[in-house]
Amino acid sequence: MVNAVQVSQVGAVTIVRLDRPDVRNAVDAATAQALHRAFVAFDADPQTRVAVFHGANGHFCAGWDLQVGARALMESPIDADRILSALEFKPGDQQPAGPMGPSRLMLSKPVIAAVSGAAVAGGMELALWCDMRVMEADAYFGVYCRRFGVPLIDGGTVRLPRLIGMGHAMDLILTGRKVEAAEALRMGLCNRVVPKGGALDAAMTLANQLAAFPQRTMLADRMSAYAQWELPLVDALHQEWERGKRCIGEGLQGAARFASGAGRHGKF
């Protein structure tokens, strides 16, 4: 049996691969736990700087494995209650696990989703959890769980409005309609669209670009962007300063490299 979650490392990039081909990479409880462990380990590993998250066999993730949920309910309502109890969490919990695995984590390093085929329901929520999304031209998003009355409980109702605005988010959340790559790019739901079969390579190229930057400054700016949502403007500006001032030395070193001729005219 193939491991549903496979982790490898190429240089400073960790690759997390979701592989359940019989169900288009839908996630069951064991797979969710394995995904959670994989990303917690990535965050703690000082040898890796960026993660790329992708699905094998032509699909990113078709969401929660509804067949597993249906079997649990048919076998015993008590089992359904036990599943719900296991997924409860409080805002102060350390490294909380979501129904889909890592969706409640706030990592210190960036994750890039390489999206092929279906990224729907909980699979769409996993893609939204990532910092960036590279999408193949024939891939698609959608709140497909709308058809079955399954709620968004892996951050979809939080991250989607923050990412694309309330109007677009309400359209997708309420209708559950399919969103293909071109529209996803227009509304900001993905960051790049690449030819079919090219998402993983493009995500790796992007990950290596991020890994090559001075890390302390990039990570401070990333965290400032996440932390500002709930803050008044003045407080948000202050927390940006508090994070950024620790990196001024790194910035001065970069200025010296620029003065010596590196990175001129927008070159990276």
Secondary structure as the mmCIF struct_conf table of DSSP 4:
data_model
#
loop_
_struct_conf.conf_type_id
_struct_conf.id
_struct_conf.beg_label_comp_id
_struct_conf.beg_label_asym_id
_struct_conf.beg_label_seq_id
_struct_conf.end_label_comp_id
_struct_conf.end_label_asym_id
_struct_conf.end_label_seq_id
BEND BEND1 ALA A 4 ALA A 4
STRN STRN1 VAL A 5 VAL A 10
TURN_TY1_P TURN_TY1_P1 GLY A 11 ALA A 12
STRN STRN2 VAL A 13 LEU A 18
HELX_RH_3T_P HELX_RH_3T_P1 PRO A 21 VAL A 23
TURN_TY1_P TURN_TY1_P2 ARG A 24 ASN A 25
STRN STRN3 VAL A 27 VAL A 27
HELX_RH_AL_P HELX_RH_AL_P1 ALA A 29 ALA A 44
TURN_TY1_P TURN_TY1_P3 PRO A 46 GLN A 47
STRN STRN4 VAL A 50 GLY A 55
BEND BEND2 ALA A 56 ALA A 56
TURN_TY1_P TURN_TY1_P4 ASN A 57 GLY A 58
BEND BEND3 PHE A 60 PHE A 60
STRN STRN5 CYS A 61 CYS A 61
STRN STRN6 TRP A 64 TRP A 64
HELX_RH_AL_P HELX_RH_AL_P2 LEU A 66 GLU A 75
HELX_RH_AL_P HELX_RH_AL_P3 PRO A 77 LEU A 87
TURN_TY1_P TURN_TY1_P5 PRO A 91 GLY A 92
BEND BEND4 GLN A 94 GLN A 95
HELX_LH_PP_P HELX_LH_PP_P1 PRO A 96 ALA A 97
STRN STRN7 GLY A 98 GLY A 98
TURN_TY1_P TURN_TY1_P6 PRO A 99 MET A 100
STRN STRN8 GLY A 101 GLY A 101
BEND BEND5 PRO A 102 PRO A 102
TURN_TY1_P TURN_TY1_P7 SER A 103 ARG A 104
BEND BEND6 SER A 108 LYS A 109
STRN STRN9 VAL A 111 VAL A 115
BEND BEND7 GLY A 117 GLY A 117
STRN STRN10 ALA A 118 VAL A 120
TURN_TY1_P TURN_TY1_P8 ALA A 121 ALA A 121
HELX_RH_AL_P HELX_RH_AL_P4 GLY A 122 TRP A 129
BEND BEND8 CYS A 130 ASP A 131
STRN STRN11 MET A 132 GLU A 136
TURN_TY1_P TURN_TY1_P9 ALA A 137 ASP A 138
STRN STRN12 TYR A 140 GLY A 142
HELX_RH_3T_P HELX_RH_3T_P2 TYR A 144 PHE A 148
TURN_TY1_P TURN_TY1_P10 GLY A 149 GLY A 149
BEND BEND9 ASP A 154 GLY A 155
HELX_RH_AL_P HELX_RH_AL_P5 GLY A 156 ILE A 164
HELX_RH_AL_P HELX_RH_AL_P6 MET A 166 THR A 175
STRN STRN13 VAL A 179 GLU A 180
HELX_RH_AL_P HELX_RH_AL_P7 ALA A 181 MET A 187
TURN_TY1_P TURN_TY1_P11 GLY A 188 GLY A 188
BEND BEND10 LEU A 189 LEU A 189
BEND BEND11 ASN A 191 ASN A 191
STRN STRN14 ARG A 192 VAL A 194
TURN_TY1_P TURN_TY1_P12 LYS A 196 GLY A 197
HELX_RH_AL_P HELX_RH_AL_P8 ALA A 199 ALA A 212
BEND BEND12 PHE A 213 PHE A 213
HELX_RH_AL_P HELX_RH_AL_P9 GLN A 215 ALA A 227
TURN_TY1_P TURN_TY1_P13 GLN A 228 GLU A 230
BEND BEND13 LEU A 231 LEU A 231
HELX_RH_AL_P HELX_RH_AL_P10 LEU A 233 GLY A 244
HELX_RH_3T_P HELX_RH_3T_P3 LYS A 245 CYS A 247
HELX_RH_AL_P HELX_RH_AL_P11 ILE A 248 ALA A 259
TURN_TY1_P TURN_TY1_P14 SER A 260 GLY A 263
HELX_RH_3T_P HELX_RH_3T_P4 ARG A 264 GLY A 266
#
